[in-house]
Amino acid sequence: MVLLGAHVSASGGVSNAPLNGKNLGCTAIQLFSKNQRQWSAPPLSDDETAAYFTNLKASGIVSVVAHDTYLINLGSPDTEMREKSLHAVIDEIKRANKLKLNGIVFHPGSHMGAGDAQGIRFVVSSLNRAVDETPDCTAPILIETTAGQGTNLGHTFEHIRDMLAGVKDKSRFGVCYDTCHTFCAGYDIRTAETYKATMEKFNSIIGLSNLKCIHMNDTDYELGSKKDRHQNIGKGVIGKAAFGFFMNDPRFQNVPKILETPGGDEWYARDLKTLKGLMKTKVKAKVRKPKQNA
């Protein structure tokens, strides 16, 4: 079974997410366990949690990951922001544990002028504290690759390597590879040769065994642009061929592949059909002209 799906809506409660995924034909989904633009939220009720498991069983979905709130910044030099972010991460971990999720996708944050090395130290320190305060939780924290806009951390494989090297309990961590972000950070995957080279680089620096989730997103912007703008599969400058490489790579058969493309469920359905159509097929690489302005 190929683990393939999309970031689905949890509007009205997390129990609705599996049903939304089922309607799209997903075998894997990503969700927000709370409002992604708010710091706090009421705890998940026992009734809502029970309904989630009932719907999950009925959906046939076998892998679910959460995405953390966009407000979190564990790399900030501001102590108050880091503490607030830490408490939010701990809450995300506890929610994921209650829902028995397969992972929590986490943006490493921005150093806000303090420099990469200092920002990474802040991230590692906060993650170690978060793990210490959630000893009974099992859902791995998946550090997401980023595009590198502004002072964002995580746009080089070395950043991710250093974060993983710094955490004490390595069994609690993994990596989420975002195709749009990583391409815009400068890692090419458009041809068989560049895909192979990038995966070899990832393996030598981070280790493919740490790759636990893949965000399947095309992009409007050029290689190395450091711009984060998702596009539908084959409609951007990455092109279909790259996604065929991921779909047919036996190393990633059991790694959930999640769409975060624009256009809502209508376009999710189209993109899922496109990805399924790429399995065991050869697609000629096409280079599209990128947008020039943000």
Contacts in CASP RR format, 6 or more apart in sequence:
PFRMAT RR
TARGET T0000
AUTHOR 0000-0000-0000
METHOD contacts of the structure
MODEL  1
MVLLGAHVSASGGVSNAPLNGKNLGCTAIQLFSKNQRQWSAPPLSDDETA
AYFTNLKASGIVSVVAHDTYLINLGSPDTEMREKSLHAVIDEIKRANKLK
LNGIVFHPGSHMGAGDAQGIRFVVSSLNRAVDETPDCTAPILIETTAGQG
TNLGHTFEHIRDMLAGVKDKSRFGVCYDTCHTFCAGYDIRTAETYKATME
KFNSIIGLSNLKCIHMNDTDYELGSKKDRHQNIGKGVIGKAAFGFFMNDP
RFQNVPKILETPGGDEWYARDLKTLKGLMKTKVKAKVRKPKQNA
1 27 0 8 1.000
1 62 0 8 1.000
2 27 0 8 1.000
2 247 0 8 1.000
2 253 0 8 1.000
2 257 0 8 1.000
2 276 0 8 1.000
2 279 0 8 1.000
3 27 0 8 1.000
3 28 0 8 1.000
3 62 0 8 1.000
3 63 0 8 1.000
3 253 0 8 1.000
3 254 0 8 1.000
3 255 0 8 1.000
3 256 0 8 1.000
3 257 0 8 1.000
4 26 0 8 1.000
4 27 0 8 1.000
4 28 0 8 1.000
4 256 0 8 1.000
4 257 0 8 1.000
4 272 0 8 1.000
4 275 0 8 1.000
4 276 0 8 1.000
5 21 0 8 1.000
5 24 0 8 1.000
5 25 0 8 1.000
5 26 0 8 1.000
5 27 0 8 1.000
5 28 0 8 1.000
5 29 0 8 1.000
5 30 0 8 1.000
5 256 0 8 1.000
5 257 0 8 1.000
5 258 0 8 1.000
5 259 0 8 1.000
5 268 0 8 1.000
5 272 0 8 1.000
6 21 0 8 1.000
6 24 0 8 1.000
6 26 0 8 1.000
6 29 0 8 1.000
6 30 0 8 1.000
6 258 0 8 1.000
6 259 0 8 1.000
6 260 0 8 1.000
6 261 0 8 1.000
6 268 0 8 1.000
6 271 0 8 1.000
6 272 0 8 1.000
7 29 0 8 1.000
7 30 0 8 1.000
7 31 0 8 1.000
7 67 0 8 1.000
7 258 0 8 1.000
7 259 0 8 1.000
7 260 0 8 1.000
8 17 0 8 1.000
8 20 0 8 1.000
8 21 0 8 1.000
8 24 0 8 1.000
8 26 0 8 1.000
8 29 0 8 1.000
8 30 0 8 1.000
8 31 0 8 1.000
9 16 0 8 1.000
9 17 0 8 1.000
9 20 0 8 1.000
9 31 0 8 1.000
10 16 0 8 1.000
10 17 0 8 1.000
10 20 0 8 1.000
10 31 0 8 1.000
10 32 0 8 1.000
10 33 0 8 1.000
13 48 0 8 1.000
14 31 0 8 1.000
14 33 0 8 1.000
14 44 0 8 1.000
14 48 0 8 1.000
14 49 0 8 1.000
14 52 0 8 1.000
14 99 0 8 1.000
15 48 0 8 1.000
15 49 0 8 1.000
15 51 0 8 1.000
15 52 0 8 1.000
15 54 0 8 1.000
15 55 0 8 1.000
16 55 0 8 1.000
17 29 0 8 1.000
17 31 0 8 1.000
17 52 0 8 1.000
17 55 0 8 1.000
17 64 0 8 1.000
18 29 0 8 1.000
18 52 0 8 1.000
18 55 0 8 1.000
18 56 0 8 1.000
18 58 0 8 1.000
18 59 0 8 1.000
18 60 0 8 1.000
18 61 0 8 1.000
18 64 0 8 1.000
19 55 0 8 1.000
19 58 0 8 1.000
19 59 0 8 1.000
20 29 0 8 1.000
20 265 0 8 1.000
21 29 0 8 1.000
21 59 0 8 1.000
21 61 0 8 1.000
22 58 0 8 1.000
22 59 0 8 1.000
22 60 0 8 1.000
22 61 0 8 1.000
23 265 0 8 1.000
24 265 0 8 1.000
24 268 0 8 1.000
24 269 0 8 1.000
24 272 0 8 1.000
25 272 0 8 1.000
26 59 0 8 1.000
26 61 0 8 1.000
26 272 0 8 1.000
27 60 0 8 1.000
27 61 0 8 1.000
27 62 0 8 1.000
27 63 0 8 1.000
28 61 0 8 1.000
28 62 0 8 1.000
28 63 0 8 1.000
28 64 0 8 1.000
28 65 0 8 1.000
28 256 0 8 1.000
28 257 0 8 1.000
28 258 0 8 1.000
29 61 0 8 1.000
29 63 0 8 1.000
29 64 0 8 1.000
29 65 0 8 1.000
29 258 0 8 1.000
30 64 0 8 1.000
30 65 0 8 1.000
30 66 0 8 1.000
30 67 0 8 1.000
30 105 0 8 1.000
30 213 0 8 1.000
30 256 0 8 1.000
30 258 0 8 1.000
30 260 0 8 1.000
31 64 0 8 1.000
31 65 0 8 1.000
31 66 0 8 1.000
31 67 0 8 1.000
32 66 0 8 1.000
32 67 0 8 1.000
32 69 0 8 1.000
33 44 0 8 1.000
33 66 0 8 1.000
33 92 0 8 1.000
33 95 0 8 1.000
33 96 0 8 1.000
33 99 0 8 1.000
33 101 0 8 1.000
34 41 0 8 1.000
34 69 0 8 1.000
34 91 0 8 1.000
34 92 0 8 1.000
34 95 0 8 1.000
35 41 0 8 1.000
35 69 0 8 1.000
36 67 0 8 1.000
36 68 0 8 1.000
36 69 0 8 1.000
36 70 0 8 1.000
37 69 0 8 1.000
37 70 0 8 1.000
37 71 0 8 1.000
38 69 0 8 1.000
38 71 0 8 1.000
39 69 0 8 1.000
39 71 0 8 1.000
39 84 0 8 1.000
39 88 0 8 1.000
40 88 0 8 1.000
40 91 0 8 1.000
41 91 0 8 1.000
44 95 0 8 1.000
44 98 0 8 1.000
44 99 0 8 1.000
49 98 0 8 1.000
49 99 0 8 1.000
52 99 0 8 1.000
53 100 0 8 1.000
56 64 0 8 1.000
63 102 0 8 1.000
63 256 0 8 1.000
64 99 0 8 1.000
64 101 0 8 1.000
64 102 0 8 1.000
65 101 0 8 1.000
65 102 0 8 1.000
65 103 0 8 1.000
65 104 0 8 1.000
65 105 0 8 1.000
65 142 0 8 1.000
65 176 0 8 1.000
65 213 0 8 1.000
65 256 0 8 1.000
65 258 0 8 1.000
66 92 0 8 1.000
66 95 0 8 1.000
66 96 0 8 1.000
66 99 0 8 1.000
66 101 0 8 1.000
66 103 0 8 1.000
66 104 0 8 1.000
66 105 0 8 1.000
66 139 0 8 1.000
67 104 0 8 1.000
67 105 0 8 1.000
68 88 0 8 1.000
68 89 0 8 1.000
68 92 0 8 1.000
68 104 0 8 1.000
68 105 0 8 1.000
68 106 0 8 1.000
68 107 0 8 1.000
69 88 0 8 1.000
69 92 0 8 1.000
70 107 0 8 1.000
71 85 0 8 1.000
71 88 0 8 1.000
72 85 0 8 1.000
72 88 0 8 1.000
72 89 0 8 1.000
72 92 0 8 1.000
72 106 0 8 1.000
72 107 0 8 1.000
72 109 0 8 1.000
73 81 0 8 1.000
73 82 0 8 1.000
73 85 0 8 1.000
73 109 0 8 1.000
73 110 0 8 1.000
73 112 0 8 1.000
74 82 0 8 1.000
74 85 0 8 1.000
74 86 0 8 1.000
74 89 0 8 1.000
74 108 0 8 1.000
74 109 0 8 1.000
74 122 0 8 1.000
74 123 0 8 1.000
74 126 0 8 1.000
74 127 0 8 1.000
75 82 0 8 1.000
75 85 0 8 1.000
75 108 0 8 1.000
75 109 0 8 1.000
75 110 0 8 1.000
75 111 0 8 1.000
75 112 0 8 1.000
75 114 0 8 1.000
75 119 0 8 1.000
75 120 0 8 1.000
75 122 0 8 1.000
75 123 0 8 1.000
75 126 0 8 1.000
75 153 0 8 1.000
76 82 0 8 1.000
76 85 0 8 1.000
76 109 0 8 1.000
76 110 0 8 1.000
76 111 0 8 1.000
76 112 0 8 1.000
76 122 0 8 1.000
77 111 0 8 1.000
77 112 0 8 1.000
77 113 0 8 1.000
77 114 0 8 1.000
77 118 0 8 1.000
77 119 0 8 1.000
77 122 0 8 1.000
78 112 0 8 1.000
82 122 0 8 1.000
82 126 0 8 1.000
85 126 0 8 1.000
86 126 0 8 1.000
86 129 0 8 1.000
86 130 0 8 1.000
89 106 0 8 1.000
89 126 0 8 1.000
89 127 0 8 1.000
89 130 0 8 1.000
89 141 0 8 1.000
90 130 0 8 1.000
90 133 0 8 1.000
90 134 0 8 1.000
92 104 0 8 1.000
92 106 0 8 1.000
93 104 0 8 1.000
93 130 0 8 1.000
93 134 0 8 1.000
93 137 0 8 1.000
93 139 0 8 1.000
93 141 0 8 1.000
94 134 0 8 1.000
94 137 0 8 1.000
96 103 0 8 1.000
96 104 0 8 1.000
96 137 0 8 1.000
96 139 0 8 1.000
97 134 0 8 1.000
97 136 0 8 1.000
97 137 0 8 1.000
97 138 0 8 1.000
97 139 0 8 1.000
100 139 0 8 1.000
101 139 0 8 1.000
102 139 0 8 1.000
102 140 0 8 1.000
102 212 0 8 1.000
102 256 0 8 1.000
103 139 0 8 1.000
103 140 0 8 1.000
103 141 0 8 1.000
103 142 0 8 1.000
103 212 0 8 1.000
103 213 0 8 1.000
104 139 0 8 1.000
104 140 0 8 1.000
104 141 0 8 1.000
104 142 0 8 1.000
105 142 0 8 1.000
105 144 0 8 1.000
105 176 0 8 1.000
105 213 0 8 1.000
105 215 0 8 1.000
106 141 0 8 1.000
106 142 0 8 1.000
106 143 0 8 1.000
106 144 0 8 1.000
106 176 0 8 1.000
107 144 0 8 1.000
107 146 0 8 1.000
107 152 0 8 1.000
108 120 0 8 1.000
108 123 0 8 1.000
108 143 0 8 1.000
108 144 0 8 1.000
108 146 0 8 1.000
108 152 0 8 1.000
108 153 0 8 1.000
108 154 0 8 1.000
108 159 0 8 1.000
108 160 0 8 1.000
108 163 0 8 1.000
109 123 0 8 1.000
109 146 0 8 1.000
109 152 0 8 1.000
109 153 0 8 1.000
109 154 0 8 1.000
110 150 0 8 1.000
110 151 0 8 1.000
110 152 0 8 1.000
110 153 0 8 1.000
111 118 0 8 1.000
111 119 0 8 1.000
111 120 0 8 1.000
111 122 0 8 1.000
111 151 0 8 1.000
111 153 0 8 1.000
112 151 0 8 1.000
113 151 0 8 1.000
114 122 0 8 1.000
115 151 0 8 1.000
116 153 0 8 1.000
116 159 0 8 1.000
119 153 0 8 1.000
120 153 0 8 1.000
120 159 0 8 1.000
120 162 0 8 1.000
120 163 0 8 1.000
123 153 0 8 1.000
123 163 0 8 1.000
124 162 0 8 1.000
124 163 0 8 1.000
124 166 0 8 1.000
124 167 0 8 1.000
127 141 0 8 1.000
127 163 0 8 1.000
127 167 0 8 1.000
127 173 0 8 1.000
128 166 0 8 1.000
128 167 0 8 1.000
128 168 0 8 1.000
130 141 0 8 1.000
131 141 0 8 1.000
131 167 0 8 1.000
131 168 0 8 1.000
131 169 0 8 1.000
131 172 0 8 1.000
137 172 0 8 1.000
140 171 0 8 1.000
140 172 0 8 1.000
140 173 0 8 1.000
140 174 0 8 1.000
140 212 0 8 1.000
141 172 0 8 1.000
141 173 0 8 1.000
141 174 0 8 1.000
142 173 0 8 1.000
142 174 0 8 1.000
142 175 0 8 1.000
142 176 0 8 1.000
142 212 0 8 1.000
142 213 0 8 1.000
143 154 0 8 1.000
143 160 0 8 1.000
143 163 0 8 1.000
143 164 0 8 1.000
143 173 0 8 1.000
143 174 0 8 1.000
143 175 0 8 1.000
143 176 0 8 1.000
144 154 0 8 1.000
144 175 0 8 1.000
144 176 0 8 1.000
144 178 0 8 1.000
144 181 0 8 1.000
144 215 0 8 1.000
145 154 0 8 1.000
145 155 0 8 1.000
145 157 0 8 1.000
145 160 0 8 1.000
145 175 0 8 1.000
145 176 0 8 1.000
145 177 0 8 1.000
145 178 0 8 1.000
145 181 0 8 1.000
145 182 0 8 1.000
145 185 0 8 1.000
146 152 0 8 1.000
146 153 0 8 1.000
146 154 0 8 1.000
146 155 0 8 1.000
146 178 0 8 1.000
146 181 0 8 1.000
146 185 0 8 1.000
146 228 0 8 1.000
147 155 0 8 1.000
147 180 0 8 1.000
147 181 0 8 1.000
147 182 0 8 1.000
147 184 0 8 1.000
147 185 0 8 1.000
147 225 0 8 1.000
147 226 0 8 1.000
147 227 0 8 1.000
147 228 0 8 1.000
148 154 0 8 1.000
148 155 0 8 1.000
148 181 0 8 1.000
148 184 0 8 1.000
148 185 0 8 1.000
148 226 0 8 1.000
148 228 0 8 1.000
149 226 0 8 1.000
149 227 0 8 1.000
149 228 0 8 1.000
150 226 0 8 1.000
153 159 0 8 1.000
154 160 0 8 1.000
154 163 0 8 1.000
155 181 0 8 1.000
155 185 0 8 1.000
155 226 0 8 1.000
156 185 0 8 1.000
157 187 0 8 1.000
157 201 0 8 1.000
157 202 0 8 1.000
157 205 0 8 1.000
157 206 0 8 1.000
158 205 0 8 1.000
160 175 0 8 1.000
160 205 0 8 1.000
160 206 0 8 1.000
161 205 0 8 1.000
161 206 0 8 1.000
164 170 0 8 1.000
164 173 0 8 1.000
164 174 0 8 1.000
164 175 0 8 1.000
164 206 0 8 1.000
164 210 0 8 1.000
167 173 0 8 1.000
173 210 0 8 1.000
174 210 0 8 1.000
174 211 0 8 1.000
174 212 0 8 1.000
175 206 0 8 1.000
175 210 0 8 1.000
175 211 0 8 1.000
175 212 0 8 1.000
175 213 0 8 1.000
176 212 0 8 1.000
176 213 0 8 1.000
176 214 0 8 1.000
176 215 0 8 1.000
177 202 0 8 1.000
177 211 0 8 1.000
177 213 0 8 1.000
177 214 0 8 1.000
177 215 0 8 1.000
178 214 0 8 1.000
178 215 0 8 1.000
178 217 0 8 1.000
178 260 0 8 1.000
179 189 0 8 1.000
179 214 0 8 1.000
179 215 0 8 1.000
179 216 0 8 1.000
179 217 0 8 1.000
179 218 0 8 1.000
179 219 0 8 1.000
179 238 0 8 1.000
179 242 0 8 1.000
179 243 0 8 1.000
179 246 0 8 1.000
180 215 0 8 1.000
180 217 0 8 1.000
180 218 0 8 1.000
180 219 0 8 1.000
180 228 0 8 1.000
180 229 0 8 1.000
180 230 0 8 1.000
180 231 0 8 1.000
180 238 0 8 1.000
181 215 0 8 1.000
181 217 0 8 1.000
181 228 0 8 1.000
182 189 0 8 1.000
182 198 0 8 1.000
183 189 0 8 1.000
183 219 0 8 1.000
183 223 0 8 1.000
183 224 0 8 1.000
183 238 0 8 1.000
183 242 0 8 1.000
184 219 0 8 1.000
184 221 0 8 1.000
184 222 0 8 1.000
184 223 0 8 1.000
184 224 0 8 1.000
184 225 0 8 1.000
184 226 0 8 1.000
184 227 0 8 1.000
184 228 0 8 1.000
185 224 0 8 1.000
185 226 0 8 1.000
186 223 0 8 1.000
186 224 0 8 1.000
187 198 0 8 1.000
187 201 0 8 1.000
187 202 0 8 1.000
188 194 0 8 1.000
188 195 0 8 1.000
188 197 0 8 1.000
188 198 0 8 1.000
188 223 0 8 1.000
189 195 0 8 1.000
189 198 0 8 1.000
189 238 0 8 1.000
189 242 0 8 1.000
189 245 0 8 1.000
190 238 0 8 1.000
190 239 0 8 1.000
190 241 0 8 1.000
190 242 0 8 1.000
190 285 0 8 1.000
190 287 0 8 1.000
191 241 0 8 1.000
191 285 0 8 1.000
192 241 0 8 1.000
192 245 0 8 1.000
192 285 0 8 1.000
195 242 0 8 1.000
195 245 0 8 1.000
199 208 0 8 1.000
199 249 0 8 1.000
202 208 0 8 1.000
202 211 0 8 1.000
208 251 0 8 1.000
211 252 0 8 1.000
211 255 0 8 1.000
212 255 0 8 1.000
212 256 0 8 1.000
213 255 0 8 1.000
213 256 0 8 1.000
213 258 0 8 1.000
214 246 0 8 1.000
214 252 0 8 1.000
214 255 0 8 1.000
214 256 0 8 1.000
214 257 0 8 1.000
214 258 0 8 1.000
215 258 0 8 1.000
215 259 0 8 1.000
215 260 0 8 1.000
216 233 0 8 1.000
216 243 0 8 1.000
216 246 0 8 1.000
216 257 0 8 1.000
216 258 0 8 1.000
216 259 0 8 1.000
216 260 0 8 1.000
216 261 0 8 1.000
216 271 0 8 1.000
216 275 0 8 1.000
217 230 0 8 1.000
217 231 0 8 1.000
217 259 0 8 1.000
217 260 0 8 1.000
217 261 0 8 1.000
218 230 0 8 1.000
218 231 0 8 1.000
218 232 0 8 1.000
218 233 0 8 1.000
218 234 0 8 1.000
218 235 0 8 1.000
218 236 0 8 1.000
218 237 0 8 1.000
218 238 0 8 1.000
218 239 0 8 1.000
218 243 0 8 1.000
218 261 0 8 1.000
219 227 0 8 1.000
219 229 0 8 1.000
219 230 0 8 1.000
219 231 0 8 1.000
219 236 0 8 1.000
219 237 0 8 1.000
219 238 0 8 1.000
220 227 0 8 1.000
220 229 0 8 1.000
220 231 0 8 1.000
220 236 0 8 1.000
220 237 0 8 1.000
220 290 0 8 1.000
220 291 0 8 1.000
221 227 0 8 1.000
221 229 0 8 1.000
221 237 0 8 1.000
221 290 0 8 1.000
221 291 0 8 1.000
221 294 0 8 1.000
222 237 0 8 1.000
222 290 0 8 1.000
223 237 0 8 1.000
225 290 0 8 1.000
227 294 0 8 1.000
229 294 0 8 1.000
230 260 0 8 1.000
230 261 0 8 1.000
230 262 0 8 1.000
231 261 0 8 1.000
231 262 0 8 1.000
232 261 0 8 1.000
232 262 0 8 1.000
232 263 0 8 1.000
232 267 0 8 1.000
232 270 0 8 1.000
232 271 0 8 1.000
233 239 0 8 1.000
233 240 0 8 1.000
233 243 0 8 1.000
233 259 0 8 1.000
233 261 0 8 1.000
233 271 0 8 1.000
233 274 0 8 1.000
233 275 0 8 1.000
234 240 0 8 1.000
234 243 0 8 1.000
234 274 0 8 1.000
236 288 0 8 1.000
237 287 0 8 1.000
237 288 0 8 1.000
237 289 0 8 1.000
237 290 0 8 1.000
239 285 0 8 1.000
239 286 0 8 1.000
239 288 0 8 1.000
240 274 0 8 1.000
240 278 0 8 1.000
240 283 0 8 1.000
240 286 0 8 1.000
241 283 0 8 1.000
241 284 0 8 1.000
241 285 0 8 1.000
241 286 0 8 1.000
242 285 0 8 1.000
243 274 0 8 1.000
243 275 0 8 1.000
243 278 0 8 1.000
244 275 0 8 1.000
244 278 0 8 1.000
244 279 0 8 1.000
244 281 0 8 1.000
244 283 0 8 1.000
246 252 0 8 1.000
246 257 0 8 1.000
247 257 0 8 1.000
247 275 0 8 1.000
247 276 0 8 1.000
247 278 0 8 1.000
247 279 0 8 1.000
248 278 0 8 1.000
248 279 0 8 1.000
248 280 0 8 1.000
257 275 0 8 1.000
259 268 0 8 1.000
259 271 0 8 1.000
259 272 0 8 1.000
259 275 0 8 1.000
261 267 0 8 1.000
261 268 0 8 1.000
261 271 0 8 1.000
END
